[in-house]
Amino acid sequence: MQATHVKRALPATPLIVIITAYLTFIVLGFPDGMMGVAWPSMMTEFGVQNAQMGTMLLAATIGFLFTSFNTGRLIRWVGISTLLTASSVVRAVGLLGIALAPQWAVLVGAAFVFGVGSGAIDGGMNTFFAMRVRSPRLMSWLHASFGLGATIAPIMLTALFSLGIAWRWGYVIVAILQLIMGLVVFLRAGDWQMRVEDSGAQTSAVRRSTRTTLARPIVWVNIAIFFFYAGIEVTAGNWSYSVFTETRGVAPELAGLMTGLYWGSFTVGRIFFGIVANRFAVTATIRAMAVTAIVAAALFWWNPVNWVGFAGLIILGFALAPVFPLLMTATPSRLGNADANNAIGFQVAAASFGIGVLPGLAGALADRTSLEIVGPFMVVGLTIVAVLHEVAVRYHQE
């Protein structure tokens, strides 16, 4: 008698898993939010220039790429819960290394370790939500949690500065929080199940080779979208504080608040779009927000008076908010389940690569010209995102 495959649906994702994922992403967002406020102090303490931010970010990116690019493979090898637990420990070690670094070279090395842990958490969690949870709303709120962490971080660090506490303690605090999240995942490991018994076809689909996935041109278009999107998102967060304080004469407290409000607007946007995610088409939403982001970046660049630059930055955060989670959630439907596991890891890796390259490139250009180059730099990057998205839409429709 011929054997048959029994396919059973996974039970609904436990609420404790969703909450843990959101808290993990809050912690994941902290360093991105702190970097812009901490950087002037780091630059002075280690005697480096603006362009050296790129060195630190690139080190973190190389580590991030190493794990995020191999997310699908790592999940198959060790399981999602083990991956998240181990990577939380690795990330915490990297954060502590940054906090305790006596020299610039040590800090760069610690940033690499930090990136290894971050890539596995980011790639693993995005894969879990896209393949197991499968909800645009919950995916948007997952990434809203990242924005919440990035919102709290600059305000927290500014508050520490006002109390005379050094930037290093901010990284110690985040390291402790990261270890706590790893422990929570470890204690509830059984709830982080990706799939039970799937059909043979689905099993083989999950094991689609990296080379086969990368052979599809649409995958490379999506990779490019995530590269430019994430790079500009972090460029705005990392350099706005310096632009405001060093070229526009804004008080540090107000500049720190505006940087926090950028990430706050980003977070509010992700909460809002999570609520309305099922009411609007993905393509139309991304298209509208891409255009809005270009206009907002142009306002930040124009800045006839400071409130116009502030408004542009805050609008930019809101406009960028839904792009990443909507594209990530749509990956299985646009590329098919067979390639989604690999493609999600590639997209997360591309986003990290963009974060490692574009803010550093903006800093290098600022050293050669002035920090005001950040505005036009963002306008160009966001225009590329809009064009690439139209290419992806046309490819998908064919």
C-alpha positions in Angstrom: 0.0 0.0 0.0 1.4 3.4 -0.9 2.3 5.7 2.0 0.6 9.0 2.3 1.8 12.2 3.9 -0.3 13.6 6.6 -0.3 17.4 6.7 -1.3 19.0 10.0 -1.6 22.8 10.5 0.3 24.3 13.3 -1.8 25.6 16.2 -2.2 29.3 16.6 1.0 31.0 17.7 0.9 31.4 21.5 0.4 34.9 22.8 3.6 34.6 25.0 5.6 34.0 21.8 4.2 37.1 20.1 4.9 39.2 23.2 8.4 37.8 23.5 9.0 38.5 19.9 7.9 42.1 20.3 10.0 42.7 23.4 13.0 41.1 21.5 12.5 43.6 18.7 12.3 46.5 21.1 15.7 45.5 22.4 16.9 44.9 18.8 16.0 48.6 18.0 17.9 50.1 20.9 21.4 50.3 19.4 20.1 51.9 16.2 18.4 54.6 18.2 21.4 55.2 20.5 24.0 55.4 17.8 23.2 58.9 16.5 23.3 60.4 20.0 26.3 58.4 21.2 28.4 59.1 18.1 29.7 62.6 18.9 31.0 61.3 22.3 32.5 58.2 20.7 34.2 60.3 18.0 35.7 62.6 20.6 36.8 59.8 22.9 38.4 57.6 20.3 39.7 60.5 18.2 38.1 59.5 14.9 36.2 61.3 12.2 32.6 61.1 10.9 33.6 58.7 8.2 34.7 56.2 10.8 31.1 55.5 11.7 31.1 53.6 8.5 33.9 51.4 9.7 32.0 50.5 12.9 28.8 49.9 11.0 30.5 47.9 8.3 32.1 45.6 10.9 28.6 45.0 12.4 27.2 44.5 8.9 29.8 41.8 8.0 28.8 39.9 11.1 25.1 40.5 10.4 25.4 39.2 6.8 27.2 36.1 8.0 24.1 34.9 10.0 21.2 36.6 8.3 22.2 35.4 4.8 22.2 31.8 6.2 19.0 32.2 8.3 17.1 29.4 6.5 20.0 27.0 6.8 20.6 27.8 10.5 16.9 27.3 11.3 17.1 23.9 9.7 20.2 22.9 11.6 19.4 24.0 15.1 15.8 25.2 15.2 14.4 28.6 15.7 14.4 28.7 19.5 18.0 27.5 19.8 19.0 30.1 17.1 17.3 32.9 19.0 18.7 31.9 22.4 22.3 31.5 21.2 22.2 34.7 19.1 20.9 36.7 22.1 24.0 35.6 24.1 26.3 36.5 21.2 24.7 39.9 20.7 24.9 40.7 24.4 28.7 39.8 24.4 29.1 42.2 21.5 27.2 45.0 23.2 29.3 44.6 26.3 32.4 44.7 24.2 31.3 48.0 22.7 30.6 49.3 26.2 34.0 48.2 27.6 36.2 48.8 24.5 39.4 50.7 25.5 40.5 51.4 21.9 38.8 52.0 18.6 40.0 48.6 17.1 38.5 46.7 20.0 35.2 48.6 19.5 35.1 47.6 15.8 35.8 44.0 16.7 33.0 44.0 19.3 30.7 45.6 16.6 31.3 42.5 14.4 30.3 40.1 17.3 27.2 42.3 17.9 26.3 42.0 14.2 26.6 38.2 14.2 24.0 38.0 17.0 21.8 40.7 15.5 21.6 39.1 12.1 20.5 35.8 13.5 17.8 37.4 15.6 16.5 39.6 12.8 16.5 37.0 10.1 15.2 34.3 12.4 12.3 36.4 13.7 11.3 37.7 10.3 11.3 34.1 8.9 9.2 32.9 11.9 6.6 35.6 11.3 6.5 35.3 7.6 6.3 31.5 7.5 4.5 30.6 10.8 2.5 33.7 11.9 1.6 34.9 8.4 -0.1 38.1 9.4 0.6 41.6 7.9 -0.8 43.2 11.0 1.4 41.2 13.5 4.4 41.6 11.2 3.9 45.4 11.2 3.6 45.5 14.9 6.8 43.4 15.2 8.6 46.1 13.3 6.8 48.8 15.3 8.4 47.2 18.3 11.9 47.8 16.7 10.9 51.4 16.2 9.7 51.7 19.8 13.2 50.6 21.0 14.8 53.0 18.6 12.5 55.8 19.9 13.3 55.1 23.6 17.0 54.7 23.1 18.1 58.3 22.1 15.8 59.8 24.8 17.2 57.4 27.4 20.8 58.2 26.4 20.1 61.9 26.4 18.7 61.5 29.9 21.8 59.6 31.0 24.0 62.4 29.6 22.1 64.9 31.6 22.9 62.9 34.7 26.6 62.9 33.9 26.5 59.2 32.9 28.7 58.1 30.0 27.4 56.6 26.7 28.9 53.3 27.6 26.3 52.6 30.2 23.6 52.7 27.6 25.2 49.7 25.9 25.5 47.8 29.2 21.8 48.3 29.8 20.9 46.9 26.4 23.2 43.9 26.9 21.5 43.0 30.1 18.0 43.3 28.4 19.2 41.1 25.5 20.3 38.3 27.9 16.9 38.4 29.6 15.2 38.0 26.2 17.4 35.0 25.3 16.5 33.4 28.6 12.8 33.9 28.0 13.0 32.2 24.6 15.0 29.4 26.1 12.4 28.8 28.9 9.6 28.6 26.3 11.5 26.8 23.6 8.6 24.4 22.9 6.3 27.2 21.8 8.7 28.3 18.9 7.8 25.5 16.6 8.0 26.4 12.8 6.1 23.4 11.5 4.9 20.0 12.6 4.4 17.3 9.8 4.4 18.8 6.3 3.9 17.1 3.0 6.9 15.9 1.2 6.5 18.7 -1.4 6.6 21.3 1.3 9.6 19.8 2.9 11.5 19.9 -0.3 10.3 23.5 -0.9 11.8 24.6 2.4 15.1 23.0 1.3 15.3 25.0 -2.0 19.0 25.7 -2.5 20.5 29.1 -2.1 21.8 29.1 -5.7 18.4 28.3 -7.1 16.8 31.2 -5.2 19.5 33.6 -6.2 19.1 32.6 -9.9 15.8 34.5 -10.0 16.1 38.2 -11.1 13.2 39.3 -8.9 15.1 38.2 -5.8 17.9 40.6 -6.7 15.5 43.4 -7.2 14.1 42.8 -3.8 17.6 42.6 -2.3 18.3 46.1 -3.8 15.1 47.5 -2.4 16.0 46.4 1.1 19.6 47.6 0.8 18.6 51.2 -0.1 15.5 51.3 2.1 17.3 50.3 5.3 20.4 52.3 4.6 18.4 55.5 4.2 16.2 54.7 7.2 19.3 54.5 9.5 21.1 57.4 7.7 18.2 59.7 8.8 18.3 58.4 12.4 22.1 58.4 12.7 22.9 61.8 11.2 20.0 64.0 11.9 21.3 64.8 15.5 24.6 65.9 14.1 23.1 67.9 11.3 20.9 69.8 13.7 23.5 70.5 16.3 26.6 71.0 14.2 25.3 72.9 11.1 21.9 74.3 12.2 22.6 75.5 15.7 20.0 73.4 17.4 20.4 72.8 21.2 21.5 69.2 21.9 18.5 68.5 24.1 16.1 69.6 21.3 18.1 67.7 18.6 18.0 64.5 20.8 14.3 65.0 21.2 13.8 65.4 17.4 15.9 62.2 16.7 13.7 60.4 19.2 10.6 61.8 17.5 11.8 60.5 14.2 11.9 57.0 15.5 8.7 57.7 17.4 6.9 58.7 14.2 8.4 55.6 12.7 6.9 53.5 15.5 3.5 55.2 15.3 3.4 54.5 11.6 4.1 50.8 12.0 1.3 50.6 14.7 -1.1 52.5 12.4 -0.3 50.5 9.3 -0.6 47.3 11.4 -4.2 48.3 12.2 -5.1 49.1 8.6 -2.9 46.5 6.9 -5.7 44.3 5.7 -7.7 47.3 4.3 -5.2 48.5 1.7 -3.3 46.8 -1.1 0.4 46.3 -0.4 1.6 47.7 -3.7 -0.5 50.9 -3.4 0.6 51.5 0.2 4.3 51.1 -0.5 4.0 53.3 -3.6 2.2 56.1 -1.7 4.7 56.0 1.2 7.7 56.0 -1.1 6.6 59.2 -2.7 5.8 60.7 0.7 9.2 59.8 1.9 10.9 61.5 -1.0 9.0 64.7 -0.2 9.7 64.5 3.5 13.5 64.1 2.9 13.3 67.1 0.5 11.8 69.1 3.4 14.6 68.0 5.7 17.1 69.1 3.0 15.4 72.4 2.2 15.0 73.6 5.9 14.3 77.3 5.4 13.7 77.4 9.1 14.4 74.6 11.6 10.7 73.6 12.1 10.5 72.6 8.4 13.5 70.3 8.9 12.0 68.9 12.0 8.7 68.3 10.3 10.4 66.7 7.3 12.2 64.3 9.6 9.1 63.3 11.5 7.0 62.8 8.3 9.9 60.7 6.9 9.8 58.3 9.9 6.0 57.8 9.4 6.4 57.3 5.6 9.2 54.7 5.9 7.3 52.7 8.6 5.3 50.2 6.6 7.7 49.5 3.8 9.9 46.8 5.4 7.1 44.8 7.1 4.8 44.9 4.1 7.5 43.7 1.7 8.6 41.0 4.1 5.1 39.7 4.7 4.5 39.6 1.0 7.6 37.6 0.2 6.0 34.1 0.3 3.2 35.2 -2.0 5.4 37.1 -4.4 8.2 34.6 -4.6 6.5 31.4 -3.4 7.1 29.3 -0.3 9.9 27.4 -2.0 12.1 30.4 -2.2 10.8 32.5 0.7 12.9 30.9 3.5 16.1 31.8 1.6 14.9 35.1 0.2 13.8 36.5 3.6 17.3 35.9 4.9 18.8 37.6 1.8 16.5 40.6 2.3 17.4 41.0 5.9 21.1 40.7 5.0 20.6 43.3 2.3 19.0 45.6 4.8 21.9 45.2 7.1 24.4 45.8 4.3 22.6 49.0 3.4 22.8 50.0 7.1 26.5 49.3 7.1 27.3 51.1 3.8 25.0 54.0 3.3 25.3 55.9 6.6 29.0 55.5 6.4 29.0 56.8 2.9 27.0 59.8 4.0 29.6 60.5 6.7 32.4 60.2 4.2 30.7 62.7 1.9 30.1 65.0 4.9 33.8 65.0 5.7 34.5 66.2 2.1 31.7 68.7 2.0 29.4 69.3 5.0 26.8 67.5 7.0 24.2 69.2 4.9 24.9 66.6 2.2 22.7 64.2 4.3 19.5 65.7 2.9 20.2 65.3 -0.8 21.8 61.9 -0.1 18.5 60.7 1.4 16.4 62.1 -1.5 18.5 60.2 -4.1 18.4 57.0 -2.1 14.6 57.1 -1.6 14.1 57.8 -5.3 16.0 54.7 -6.1 13.8 52.7 -3.7 10.7 54.0 -5.5 12.0 53.1 -8.9 13.1 49.6 -7.9 9.7 49.0 -6.3 8.0 49.7 -9.6 10.4 47.3 -11.3 9.5 44.6 -8.8 5.7 45.3 -9.2 6.0 45.0 -13.0 8.0 41.7 -12.8 5.4 40.2 -10.4 2.5 41.1 -12.7 4.1 39.5 -15.7 
